[in-house]
Amino acid sequence: MITEIGIVAGEIWHYLDGHNETLFSAVVKGIERPKDLGLMSLGWLAREGHVLVRQDGRDLRVALRNSSP
């Protein structure tokens, strides 16, 4: 399962790289993965400091963290 979470984390990263800030529901739809697996993968990316996550109503708004100073 941890391998699948890592793979989906990569898919989320690539999706966000091409779409800037977006709703998490759009990410899940775009990568065609189950929401629970997407949430685990998003948590991985957030813990590693790769994404910014904020509440937007009943959804989450996510974006890649800008790596340049």
mmCIF file of the C-alpha atoms, coordinates in Angstrom:
data_MODEL
# 
_entry.id   MODEL 
# 
loop_
_atom_site.group_PDB 
_atom_site.id 
_atom_site.type_symbol 
_atom_site.label_atom_id 
_atom_site.label_alt_id 
_atom_site.label_comp_id 
_atom_site.label_asym_id 
_atom_site.label_entity_id 
_atom_site.label_seq_id 
_atom_site.pdbx_PDB_ins_code 
_atom_site.Cartn_x 
_atom_site.Cartn_y 
_atom_site.Cartn_z 
_atom_site.occupancy 
_atom_site.B_iso_or_equiv 
_atom_site.pdbx_formal_charge 
_atom_site.auth_seq_id 
_atom_site.auth_comp_id 
_atom_site.auth_asym_id 
_atom_site.auth_atom_id 
_atom_site.pdbx_PDB_model_num 
ATOM 1  C CA . MET A 1 1  ? 0.000   0.000  0.000   1.00 0.00 ? 1  MET A CA 1 
ATOM 2  C CA . ILE A 1 2  ? 2.828   2.419  0.792   1.00 0.00 ? 2  ILE A CA 1 
ATOM 3  C CA . THR A 1 3  ? 4.142   2.012  -2.757  1.00 0.00 ? 3  THR A CA 1 
ATOM 4  C CA . GLU A 1 4  ? 0.738   2.909  -4.208  1.00 0.00 ? 4  GLU A CA 1 
ATOM 5  C CA . ILE A 1 5  ? 0.516   5.981  -1.946  1.00 0.00 ? 5  ILE A CA 1 
ATOM 6  C CA . GLY A 1 6  ? 3.917   7.090  -3.219  1.00 0.00 ? 6  GLY A CA 1 
ATOM 7  C CA . ILE A 1 7  ? 2.915   6.561  -6.845  1.00 0.00 ? 7  ILE A CA 1 
ATOM 8  C CA . VAL A 1 8  ? -0.267  8.586  -6.389  1.00 0.00 ? 8  VAL A CA 1 
ATOM 9  C CA . ALA A 1 9  ? 1.713   11.308 -4.589  1.00 0.00 ? 9  ALA A CA 1 
ATOM 10 C CA . GLY A 1 10 ? 3.804   11.580 -7.749  1.00 0.00 ? 10 GLY A CA 1 
ATOM 11 C CA . GLU A 1 11 ? 0.665   11.779 -9.883  1.00 0.00 ? 11 GLU A CA 1 
ATOM 12 C CA . ILE A 1 12 ? -0.695  14.562 -7.674  1.00 0.00 ? 12 ILE A CA 1 
ATOM 13 C CA . TRP A 1 13 ? 2.611   16.445 -7.889  1.00 0.00 ? 13 TRP A CA 1 
ATOM 14 C CA . HIS A 1 14 ? 2.601   16.227 -11.693 1.00 0.00 ? 14 HIS A CA 1 
ATOM 15 C CA . TYR A 1 15 ? -1.055  17.293 -11.858 1.00 0.00 ? 15 TYR A CA 1 
ATOM 16 C CA . LEU A 1 16 ? -0.385  20.342 -9.676  1.00 0.00 ? 16 LEU A CA 1 
ATOM 17 C CA . ASP A 1 17 ? 2.735   21.178 -11.670 1.00 0.00 ? 17 ASP A CA 1 
ATOM 18 C CA . GLY A 1 18 ? 0.511   21.629 -14.709 1.00 0.00 ? 18 GLY A CA 1 
ATOM 19 C CA . HIS A 1 19 ? -2.503  23.238 -13.032 1.00 0.00 ? 19 HIS A CA 1 
ATOM 20 C CA . ASN A 1 20 ? -1.219  25.592 -10.307 1.00 0.00 ? 20 ASN A CA 1 
ATOM 21 C CA . GLU A 1 21 ? -3.521  25.999 -7.285  1.00 0.00 ? 21 GLU A CA 1 
ATOM 22 C CA . THR A 1 22 ? -6.711  23.960 -7.584  1.00 0.00 ? 22 THR A CA 1 
ATOM 23 C CA . LEU A 1 23 ? -9.403  22.202 -5.590  1.00 0.00 ? 23 LEU A CA 1 
ATOM 24 C CA . PHE A 1 24 ? -8.507  18.762 -4.293  1.00 0.00 ? 24 PHE A CA 1 
ATOM 25 C CA . SER A 1 25 ? -11.717 17.345 -5.773  1.00 0.00 ? 25 SER A CA 1 
ATOM 26 C CA . ALA A 1 26 ? -10.465 18.430 -9.227  1.00 0.00 ? 26 ALA A CA 1 
ATOM 27 C CA . VAL A 1 27 ? -7.109  16.748 -8.573  1.00 0.00 ? 27 VAL A CA 1 
ATOM 28 C CA . VAL A 1 28 ? -8.771  13.458 -7.620  1.00 0.00 ? 28 VAL A CA 1 
ATOM 29 C CA . LYS A 1 29 ? -10.969 13.637 -10.711 1.00 0.00 ? 29 LYS A CA 1 
ATOM 30 C CA . GLY A 1 30 ? -7.983  14.549 -12.896 1.00 0.00 ? 30 GLY A CA 1 
ATOM 31 C CA . ILE A 1 31 ? -5.787  11.672 -11.758 1.00 0.00 ? 31 ILE A CA 1 
ATOM 32 C CA . GLU A 1 32 ? -8.739  9.234  -11.657 1.00 0.00 ? 32 GLU A CA 1 
ATOM 33 C CA . ARG A 1 33 ? -7.920  7.788  -8.233  1.00 0.00 ? 33 ARG A CA 1 
ATOM 34 C CA . PRO A 1 34 ? -10.091 7.111  -5.163  1.00 0.00 ? 34 PRO A CA 1 
ATOM 35 C CA . LYS A 1 35 ? -10.442 10.067 -2.795  1.00 0.00 ? 35 LYS A CA 1 
ATOM 36 C CA . ASP A 1 36 ? -9.115  8.172  0.234   1.00 0.00 ? 36 ASP A CA 1 
ATOM 37 C CA . LEU A 1 37 ? -5.935  7.187  -1.603  1.00 0.00 ? 37 LEU A CA 1 
ATOM 38 C CA . GLY A 1 38 ? -5.597  10.769 -2.824  1.00 0.00 ? 38 GLY A CA 1 
ATOM 39 C CA . LEU A 1 39 ? -5.887  12.082 0.724   1.00 0.00 ? 39 LEU A CA 1 
ATOM 40 C CA . MET A 1 40 ? -3.199  9.725  1.991   1.00 0.00 ? 40 MET A CA 1 
ATOM 41 C CA . SER A 1 41 ? -0.915  10.795 -0.846  1.00 0.00 ? 41 SER A CA 1 
ATOM 42 C CA . LEU A 1 42 ? -1.666  14.477 -0.291  1.00 0.00 ? 42 LEU A CA 1 
ATOM 43 C CA . GLY A 1 43 ? -0.793  14.008 3.377   1.00 0.00 ? 43 GLY A CA 1 
ATOM 44 C CA . TRP A 1 44 ? 2.543   12.512 2.346   1.00 0.00 ? 44 TRP A CA 1 
ATOM 45 C CA . LEU A 1 45 ? 3.280   15.494 0.096   1.00 0.00 ? 45 LEU A CA 1 
ATOM 46 C CA . ALA A 1 46 ? 2.220   17.952 2.812   1.00 0.00 ? 46 ALA A CA 1 
ATOM 47 C CA . ARG A 1 47 ? 4.374   16.234 5.445   1.00 0.00 ? 47 ARG A CA 1 
ATOM 48 C CA . GLU A 1 48 ? 7.361   16.390 3.114   1.00 0.00 ? 48 GLU A CA 1 
ATOM 49 C CA . GLY A 1 49 ? 6.720   20.105 2.545   1.00 0.00 ? 49 GLY A CA 1 
ATOM 50 C CA . HIS A 1 50 ? 5.963   19.822 -1.170  1.00 0.00 ? 50 HIS A CA 1 
ATOM 51 C CA . VAL A 1 51 ? 2.422   21.243 -1.133  1.00 0.00 ? 51 VAL A CA 1 
ATOM 52 C CA . LEU A 1 52 ? 0.364   23.941 0.513   1.00 0.00 ? 52 LEU A CA 1 
ATOM 53 C CA . VAL A 1 53 ? -3.115  22.920 1.648   1.00 0.00 ? 53 VAL A CA 1 
ATOM 54 C CA . ARG A 1 54 ? -5.915  25.165 2.884   1.00 0.00 ? 54 ARG A CA 1 
ATOM 55 C CA . GLN A 1 55 ? -9.604  24.707 3.547   1.00 0.00 ? 55 GLN A CA 1 
ATOM 56 C CA . ASP A 1 56 ? -11.962 26.114 0.909   1.00 0.00 ? 56 ASP A CA 1 
ATOM 57 C CA . GLY A 1 57 ? -15.513 25.508 2.065   1.00 0.00 ? 57 GLY A CA 1 
ATOM 58 C CA . ARG A 1 58 ? -16.078 21.763 2.131   1.00 0.00 ? 58 ARG A CA 1 
ATOM 59 C CA . ASP A 1 59 ? -13.109 21.109 -0.149  1.00 0.00 ? 59 ASP A CA 1 
ATOM 60 C CA . LEU A 1 60 ? -9.368  21.658 0.073   1.00 0.00 ? 60 LEU A CA 1 
ATOM 61 C CA . ARG A 1 61 ? -7.367  24.020 -2.107  1.00 0.00 ? 61 ARG A CA 1 
ATOM 62 C CA . VAL A 1 62 ? -3.915  22.639 -2.917  1.00 0.00 ? 62 VAL A CA 1 
ATOM 63 C CA . ALA A 1 63 ? -0.819  23.970 -4.677  1.00 0.00 ? 63 ALA A CA 1 
ATOM 64 C CA . LEU A 1 64 ? 2.832   23.089 -5.026  1.00 0.00 ? 64 LEU A CA 1 
ATOM 65 C CA . ARG A 1 65 ? 5.064   24.963 -2.631  1.00 0.00 ? 65 ARG A CA 1 
ATOM 66 C CA . ASN A 1 66 ? 7.236   27.453 -4.500  1.00 0.00 ? 66 ASN A CA 1 
ATOM 67 C CA . SER A 1 67 ? 10.761  26.089 -4.235  1.00 0.00 ? 67 SER A CA 1 
ATOM 68 C CA . SER A 1 68 ? 12.530  29.283 -5.266  1.00 0.00 ? 68 SER A CA 1 
ATOM 69 C CA . PRO A 1 69 ? 13.470  31.753 -2.481  1.00 0.00 ? 69 PRO A CA 1 
# 
